[in-house]
Amino acid sequence: MIWFIDCGLHDVTRYLSDYHDINVRIDKPALEAARISSDTPVTFQTSASSPDQPGGPLAEELDLLLDPHGLGWKIGPDGLLVTSKDALAASRVELSKLRQTLPGLKKVYVDW
């Protein structure tokens, strides 16, 4: 089990990046727009997740870790991006608009 007690968000994401051997970035412009600091203190208890279980424990832990701070995450070309809930909602709205415009669309490929 892993505990974070009043650790800065940046430190927690760096730890998760090292522990899971994945690139974890913070979307600083989105956090600044939401008035959230990358040094926001985070207190969180986590179990030891397996990096080879996509959509499993790591995803659940990220949701539990980030949601109380108005944050979320998504997978991008450079790894995992921690961003604001507003930025996530905006990207989903754009994709939704694209699907409405092109109703026969089956797959969407995004060039980040």
N, C-alpha and C positions, 0 to 999 in steps of 0.2 A: 504494500500500500504506500502511496505517495501523498504527502501533505504539503500544501502551499499555504503559508500563514503570512498574510500581508506582504506577499511578494509582488513586485511590479509585473504588470501584464507582459512587458517585453521579456523579462527574465523567465516567466513561465513558458512563453512561446519558444524561447531559445532552448529551454530544457526539453520541451516536447519534441522539438526539432532534432536535438541530439539523441534523445531516448529512442525515438521511432525511426531515426535515420531518414527523415524527410525534410524538405525545405518548407519552413513555416515563415511567412512574411506577415507583417502588419500593414494594412492599408492606411498609412498615416494621413493622407488627405481626407479620407472618409471619416476617420476618427476625429480629426481636427474640426471638420464640418459639424460633427455631432457633439463637439466639445467634450471629447473623451481623450484622456492622456494615455499614451503608451506606458506610462509609469503608474497607472491606476492600480492601487493595491488589490490583490486578489487573494482570497482565502478559499481553499478548495481541497477536498480529500478525494483522491482517485485510487482506483485499483490499478494494478500493473496490466496494461493492455498489450495485446499482441499486434505488432505492425502489419502482420499478414492477414488481418481480419477486416477488410474494407467494409465500411458501413456497420461495423460491429462496435466493440467497446470504445475505440478512440472517437468515433463519431458521436456516440452518446455522451462521452465525457466532455468533448468540446462544447456540445450544446449546453450541458449543465454548467460548465465553466463560464461560458461567454454570455449566455442569455440574461443573467441578472444585471449585466453591465450594458445591455442594449446592443450587444455585439452578436455576430454570427460568423460563419465561415463558408468558404466554397473552394472547390478544387479548380486550379487554373494551370496554365502551361508551365509555370515555375514552381508548382507545388501547392501548398495549402495557404489560402489567404484569409487572414482574420480581418473582418471589416465591420462596418456599422450595419444595423438592421435596415436602416434607410437605404443604404447602398445596395444591399441584397434585394430589397423590395423593388428598387428602381430597375435593376437588371432583369428581374422576373417580369415586370410590366412590359419592358421592351420586347422580350421574347414572346409574351402573350400577344402583343400587338402584331408581331410578325406572323404568328400563327393565324390570327384573324384575317390578315391581309391575304395570306396564301393558305386557304383551307385544305388544299390537297397535299400540303407539306408533310412529309413523313419523318425526315431527319433534319437536324440542324447542326451544322458544323460552325464553330465559332473560332475566328482568328483573333486571339487575344493580342 
